[in-house]
């Protein structure tokens, strides 16, 4: 099972440079995809900010029924500060990392901040190294 990072969905939704790569990943792993509540909210914030509310609505109708939405268990919130400092991640990356860890998921991402992350408790799947 995979936790798909926010950037994978945004690439597709906003038709960015690596959207085909991300579409292929999502299609190939559709039955294995989870997203965090943070990802769901971030997609909403970004699409609404860009006045693309219809994109968010389409996402909720077409994607949400096919993925599992997961959240960070309450007891992990106290670890966010430690993770941001020890792994040198910002808040959203630390949140995604801890969700993946707590739910025993592989973290699929395009985010370079995860590229050289040397951790044993979460498998990081980099979709693109460019």
N, C-alpha and C positions, 0 to 999 in steps of 0.2 A: 504494500500500500504506500502511496505517495501523498505527501503534503505539497500541493502545487503552490509555489510562491506567487504573490500578487503580480509580479512582473510578467509571468507567463500569460496570465489572462489579459493584462493590459496590452501586451504586444498584439494579441489577436483582436481585442475589442477596438483598439485605436488604430489598427492596421499599420503597425510599425514595421521596421526593417526585418525583424526576425519572426514575423507572425506565422509564416508557413512552417518553420521549425517547431514553433509552439503548438500550432494546430495539429501537426503530426504527432507530437508527444501526447497531447490530450486525447486525440482519437485512438491512438494505440493503447492507451492506458485508462480509458474512460471508466471502466468498472473498478479501477483501483485508485481513483482520485478523491482526495479530501481537500477541503479548503478551510482556512481558519476564519473565525468570525471577523478577525482583524482584516483579512483579505476582502471579505464581503463588504465591510464598511469602507475600506480604502477605495475599492472600485466605485462605490456609490459617491464618495467625496470627490474623486477625480472626475468621473463622468458628469456629475452635476456642475462642478466648477467649470468644466469645459462646455457647458450648456448642451450636453449630449445625454439628457435624461432618458431618451428612448433607448439608448445603448444599454443603460442599466436595467431598464424594464425588460428588454430582450434577454439580457444575461440571466435575470431572475426567472424568466419563463423557460429558457432553453437549457441553461447549464445547471441551475440549482437542483432541478429534479433528478439530475444524473450524478451528483456528487454528494458527499457527506460533509456537512459543516461541523467542524470541531472547535472547541474553545480551550483556553488554557485553564487547567484546574486551579482553583483558588490558592491552594498551598504552594503553587509554583511562582506566584507573583513576587514573593519575597526574594526569589532568585534572579529576577531581572537585573537588578543592580550589579550583582556579582558577575553575571554572564556578560553584561555590556562592558564591564571593566576587564575581566579575565580574557575574553575572546575578542575584545575590541570591536564590538558590534554596536550599531545604534539600536534604539528601542525597538523599532519594527522588526529588525533582523533577529534580535534577541528573543522577541515574542515568538516569531516563527520557529526559531530553533527550539525553544522550550516546548512549544506545542508538538513539534515533531518528536522530541524526546519523550514527553509525557504520554503520547499516544502510540509510541513505537512505530513511527512512520519514517520513510526516506524523505528527505527534503529536496524537491526538484526546484531548481532556480536558474536564473540567468545572472544573478547578482554576483559580481566579482568579489564582494566582501566575503563570500563563502568559498571562493576558489582555493585558497591555500589554508583553509581552516583545518587544523589537525585535531579532530575529536574522534572518540571511539564510541560514543553513545548515540550518534546520529549519522546515518549514511547520507552524504551530500551528493546529489546527482546534478552535475553542471550540464545544462543543455547546450551551452555555447561558451567557448572560452575567449571569444573575440571581444 
